C-alpha cells in the first residue's frame, strides 16, 4: 500500500494511490489525543519541509517471520503488520541507502538530511516495527535475543517485500545496533554498513561507566535503577500527562536542538513546531517497540550484548561516524577497528570518521558536503561546510 506525495518531479511505477480507511479510534475526546492517522498526518507536515518528492507506503511484512520464534503480534491475532516507509526520488542508477532511526525517534527525524542525500542515493527511510507510523503489536519479548529478533526479522521481511539487495545500510544509535545485528545475520544483502553514533560498542565493563555502580548505591540511583528494570520508558511519562504531554515534548525539542557551542539556529520556529508535533504523536501512541529498552540495554544505556564481542563474525565493510559532542563514545569503535583489522584485510574496512558537529540524525549537517565514492571501498562522510567555503 503506497501513497505518492503530489510532487510532479517524481513518479514511481511501483506506487499506487489508495483511499485511506477511517481510523478505528473513537472521535470523542480522549486522555491521549493521538492515533496512527495522527502520526502519518504529522509526518506529512514535517516532510513538507523536504523539497525532494517522495512516496510513502505501508509495506506488508505478514504476521510473523517463518524462521523466528518471535511473533510480532498478539498471540490471539493473525493480523498482518506493516512497516511505514518513505522513498525519495533519485537519479536513475543511484545506489540504495536504507536509513534506520534511533531510540525514541522515527524516520522523520532525518528530515534535514533527505534532500542532500537524495542527490546521491535512492534514499529509503523506515519506521522500525513498533515505532512511528509502523504497526505497533503487543511487545511479547522477554529476553535480549527475542528483542533483537523482533527488529532484525521484521526488517528482513520488509527487505524481501521490497525486493532489495546489495544496499547501503545506515543506522543511528539504537538503529546502528539493529543494523549491525542485521548485517551479522544477513551480510549478503548489505553492501556497506554506516554506523552513526551507534549503540553497542560499550559495556558495563568499560572503566568509564564504573561510576554507574556507585550511583546505583545512592537513593536516587536506586530509584532510577528500579524504574529501568520496571521498563519505565520516557514515552510512558508523555502518555501519563495526557493532553499535556505535548508540553513536555516541546520543552525537550526546544532544548535538545538548541546548539550549545554555536550561535547558529539549529531549527527554525516552523521546523521546531512541526518536529514537536511529530515527536509527540510518535511518543504518545501505543507502547510497542520502545519496550525493548530493558532487554537490549542495561541500566545506563549500555548494551547487554556488546557488539565488540562479535568482532570475529563481522563480514561487512563498515564506516563509523561520530561527532565531537556525540553522547556515544567513539573509543569503542576504535577498539572494534583494531579487532577487525587483526583478521580482516579488505580495503576500506572499517573506517572511523570523527566529525565536528554531528550529534544526531537531523540537527547537525545542514548544509553539508558529502564525499561519495564506491562505498564498498570508501567512506561516506557528512561534513558541515566551514564558513570559509560559503
C-alpha positions in Angstrom: 0.0 0.0 0.0 1.6 3.2 -1.1 0.7 6.9 -1.4 2.6 9.2 -3.7 3.1 12.7 -2.5 2.0 15.2 -5.1 5.3 16.5 -6.4 5.3 16.2 -10.2 9.1 15.8 -10.5 8.9 12.2 -9.3 6.8 9.3 -10.4 7.1 5.7 -9.3 5.7 2.9 -11.2 5.6 0.9 -8.0 3.5 3.4 -6.2 -0.3 3.4 -6.2 -2.8 5.7 -4.6 -5.2 4.2 -2.2 -8.1 5.6 -0.3 -7.5 6.0 3.4 -9.6 3.9 5.8 -11.2 5.8 8.6 -9.5 5.3 11.9 -11.0 2.8 14.3 -10.1 5.2 17.1 -13.1 6.9 18.7 -13.7 10.5 17.7 -14.6 11.6 21.2 -12.0 13.5 23.2 -9.6 11.1 25.0 -6.8 11.3 27.5 -4.1 10.6 24.9 -5.1 12.6 21.8 -3.2 10.6 19.1 -3.6 7.6 16.7 -1.8 6.1 13.7 -3.6 8.6 11.5 -2.3 11.5 13.6 1.2 10.1 13.2 1.0 9.9 9.4 -0.5 13.3 9.2 2.2 14.8 11.4 4.8 13.0 9.3 3.4 14.6 6.1 3.5 18.1 7.6 7.1 17.6 8.7 8.2 16.1 5.4 6.6 19.1 3.6 9.8 20.8 4.5 11.7 18.4 2.2 12.0 19.5 -1.4 12.6 16.1 -2.9 9.5 14.2 -4.0 8.8 11.0 -2.1 6.5 8.1 -1.9 5.0 7.0 1.5 3.9 3.4 1.8 3.0 0.8 4.4 4.9 -2.3 3.5 3.1 -5.5 4.5 5.5 -7.8 6.3 3.0 -10.5 7.1 2.1 -11.8 10.5 5.4 -13.5 11.6 8.8 -14.5 10.4 8.9 -18.1 9.3 12.5 -18.5 10.7 11.9 -16.8 14.0 10.2 -18.0 17.2 9.1 -14.4 17.8 5.7 -13.4 16.7 5.2 -9.7 16.1 1.6 -9.5 17.2 -0.8 -10.5 19.9 -0.8 -14.3 20.1 -4.6 -14.3 19.6 -4.3 -12.5 16.3 -3.1 -13.3 12.8 -3.3 -9.7 11.7 -0.6 -8.7 9.1 1.8 -6.0 10.1 3.3 -3.1 8.2 6.5 -1.1 8.1 6.0 2.6 7.4 8.4 3.5 4.6 9.3 6.7 2.7 11.3 6.5 -0.6 12.8 9.7 -2.1 13.2 10.4 -5.8 16.7 9.9 -7.2 18.7 9.8 -10.4 18.4 6.5 -12.3 21.1 4.1 -11.3 21.8 5.7 -7.9 22.8 3.3 -5.1 20.2 2.5 -2.5 20.7 3.9 1.0 18.4 2.5 3.7 18.2 4.5 6.9 17.2 3.3 10.4 16.4 5.7 13.2 17.4 5.5 16.8 15.5 5.0 20.1 12.6 7.4 20.8 12.8 8.6 17.2 11.3 7.8 13.8 12.3 8.2 10.2 11.1 11.8 10.1 13.9 12.8 12.4 16.2 12.6 9.3 14.2 15.4 7.6 17.1 17.8 7.3 19.2 15.1 5.7 16.9 13.8 3.0 17.4 16.5 0.3 21.1 16.3 0.2 21.3 12.5 0.4 18.7 12.2 -2.4 21.2 13.9 -4.7 23.4 10.8 -4.5 21.3 7.9 -3.4 17.9 6.4 -3.7 17.0 7.1 -0.1 14.6 4.8 1.8 13.9 5.5 5.4 11.7 3.3 7.6 10.0 3.3 11.0 11.0 0.2 12.8 8.3 -2.2 13.8 6.6 -0.7 16.9 7.8 2.8 16.2 6.4 5.8 14.3 3.7 5.1 11.7 4.5 1.3 11.6 2.3 -1.3 13.2 2.6 -1.4 17.0 2.0 -5.0 18.0 2.0 -6.1 21.6 5.6 -6.5 22.7 5.9 -10.1 23.8 9.7 -10.4 24.0 11.2 -11.5 27.3 14.9 -11.7 26.5 17.7 -9.8 24.7 17.6 -12.4 21.9 13.9 -12.1 21.3 14.1 -8.3 21.3 16.8 -8.4 18.7 14.8 -10.8 16.6 11.8 -8.6 16.8 13.6 -5.9 14.9 16.0 -7.9 12.7 13.5 -10.4 11.5 10.8 -7.8 10.8 13.4 -5.8 8.8 14.3 -8.9 6.8 10.7 -9.5 5.9 10.5 -5.8 4.9 13.6 -6.3 2.7 12.0 -9.2 1.0 8.8 -7.4 0.4 10.7 -4.5 -1.2 12.9 -7.0 -3.1 16.1 -5.2 -2.1 19.6 -6.5 -2.1 23.1 -5.1 -2.1 22.1 -1.8 -0.4 23.9 0.5 1.9 22.5 0.3 5.4 22.8 3.3 7.8 21.7 3.2 11.4 21.8 5.8 14.1 22.1 5.0 17.9 19.8 2.0 18.5 19.3 1.9 14.7 23.1 1.3 14.4 22.8 -1.6 16.8 20.0 -3.1 14.9 21.7 -2.5 11.6 24.8 -4.2 12.9 22.8 -7.2 14.1 21.1 -7.4 10.7 24.4 -7.3 8.9 25.8 -10.1 11.1 22.8 -12.3 10.3 22.3 -11.3 6.6 25.7 -10.0 5.4 25.0 -11.0 1.8 22.4 -8.2 1.4 24.5 -5.3 2.9 27.0 -3.6 0.5 28.3 -1.3 3.2 27.3 -0.5 6.8 27.3 3.0 8.1 27.0 3.4 11.9 26.2 6.9 13.1 26.9 7.2 16.9 25.9 3.6 17.2 24.8 1.9 20.4 26.5 -1.4 21.2 30.2 -0.6 21.3 30.4 0.0 25.1 29.5 -2.2 28.0 29.4 -2.1 31.8 33.0 -3.5 31.9 34.1 -0.2 30.4 36.0 1.7 33.1 34.3 5.0 32.1 31.0 3.6 33.3 32.1 2.3 36.7 30.5 5.3 38.2 27.1 3.8 37.5 27.8 1.1 40.1 28.5 3.8 42.7 25.5 5.9 41.5 23.2 2.8 41.9 24.1 2.7 45.6 22.6 6.2 46.1 18.9 6.7 46.8 18.4 8.5 43.5 20.3 5.8 41.6 18.3 3.1 43.3 15.0 4.7 42.2 16.2 5.1 38.7 17.6 1.6 38.5 14.3 0.1 39.6 12.4 2.3 37.1 14.7 1.0 34.4 14.2 -2.6 35.4 10.4 -2.0 35.5 10.8 -0.8 31.9 9.6 2.7 32.6 10.2 4.5 29.3 10.2 8.2 28.6 7.2 7.7 26.4 5.2 6.4 29.4 5.7 9.8 31.1 4.4 11.5 27.9 1.3 9.3 27.9 0.7 9.8 31.6 0.5 13.5 31.1 -2.3 13.0 28.6 -3.2 16.2 26.7 -0.3 18.0 28.5 2.3 15.6 27.2 2.9 17.8 24.2 4.2 20.5 26.5 6.9 18.1 27.8 7.9 17.1 24.3 8.1 20.8 23.3 10.5 21.5 26.1 12.6 18.6 25.0 12.8 19.6 21.3 13.4 23.2 22.1 16.2 22.4 24.5 17.7 19.5 22.6 18.1 21.1 19.3 19.4 24.4 20.5 23.2 24.5 19.8 25.4 24.7 22.9 28.5 25.9 21.2 27.3 27.7 18.1 25.2 30.9 17.7 23.6 29.4 14.6 19.9 28.3 14.9 19.6 24.5 14.5 15.9 24.6 13.9 13.7 27.4 12.7 10.5 28.2 14.5 8.4 26.3 11.9 10.8 23.3 12.0 10.6 23.1 15.7 6.8 23.3 15.7 6.4 20.6 13.1 9.1 18.3 14.8 7.4 18.8 18.2 4.0 17.8 16.8 5.5 14.8 15.1 7.6 13.7 18.1 4.6 14.0 20.4 2.4 11.7 18.3 5.1 9.1 17.8 5.8 9.1 21.5 2.3 9.1 22.8 1.0 6.3 20.6 0.6 2.7 21.9 3.7 1.3 23.6 5.4 -1.3 21.4 9.0 -1.2 20.1 10.0 1.1 22.9 9.6 -1.7 25.4 12.9 -3.3 24.1 14.7 -0.8 26.3 15.5 -3.0 29.3 16.1 -6.1 27.2 18.7 -4.6 24.8 20.2 -2.1 27.3 21.2 -2.4 30.9 20.9 0.5 33.3 22.7 3.5 31.9 22.1 2.5 28.2 24.9 0.1 27.9 24.0 -2.8 25.6 23.7 -6.2 27.4 25.4 -7.9 24.4 28.2 -5.6 23.2 28.9 -5.7 19.5 32.6 -5.8 20.3 32.1 -9.5 21.2 31.1 -10.2 17.6 34.4 -8.9 16.1 35.3 -12.1 14.5 31.9 -12.6 12.9 32.0 -9.3 11.1 31.9 -9.6 7.3 30.6 -6.3 6.0 32.7 -3.2 5.2 31.8 -0.6 7.9 32.1 3.1 8.4 31.7 4.7 11.8 30.6 8.3 12.1 30.7 10.2 15.4 30.6 13.8 16.5 32.8 15.5 19.0 29.7 16.3 21.0 28.3 12.8 20.4 27.0 11.2 23.6 28.2 7.8 22.3 31.9 7.3 23.0 33.9 6.6 19.8 36.6 4.7 21.7 34.6 1.5 21.5 34.6 1.8 17.7 38.3 2.4 17.7 38.7 -0.9 19.7 36.4 -2.6 17.2 38.6 -1.3 14.3 41.7 -2.8 15.9 40.0 -6.2 16.4 38.6 -6.3 12.9 41.9 -5.3 11.3 43.6 -8.1 13.1 41.7 -10.7 11.0 40.2 -8.8 8.0 42.2 -7.5 5.0 39.7 -5.5 3.0 40.2 -2.0 1.6 38.1 0.5 3.5 37.1 -1.9 6.2 36.4 -0.4 8.7 36.7 3.4 8.7 36.3 5.8 11.6 35.2 9.4 11.0 35.1 12.0 13.7 33.1 15.0 12.7 32.9 18.4 14.3 29.2 18.8 14.9 27.3 15.6 14.1 25.2 14.9 17.2 22.0 13.1 16.0 20.2 12.3 12.7 18.7 15.7 11.9 20.2 18.5 13.8 23.8 18.8 12.6 24.6 18.6 8.9 22.6 21.2 7.1 24.2 22.5 4.9 26.8 19.7 4.4 29.3 18.3 2.0 29.3 14.7 1.1 32.4 12.8 0.0 30.9 9.9 -2.1 32.7 7.0 -3.6 32.2 3.3 -4.1 31.1 2.6 -0.6 32.5 -0.9 -0.7 35.9 0.7 -0.6 35.5 4.3 0.5 33.8 6.0 3.4 30.7 8.2 3.5 31.3 11.5 5.3 28.7 14.0 6.2 30.7 17.2 7.0 29.4 20.6 7.8 30.6 23.4 5.4 33.3 25.5 7.1 32.3 29.2 6.8 35.3 29.8 4.5 33.6 27.6 1.8 30.5 29.8 1.6 
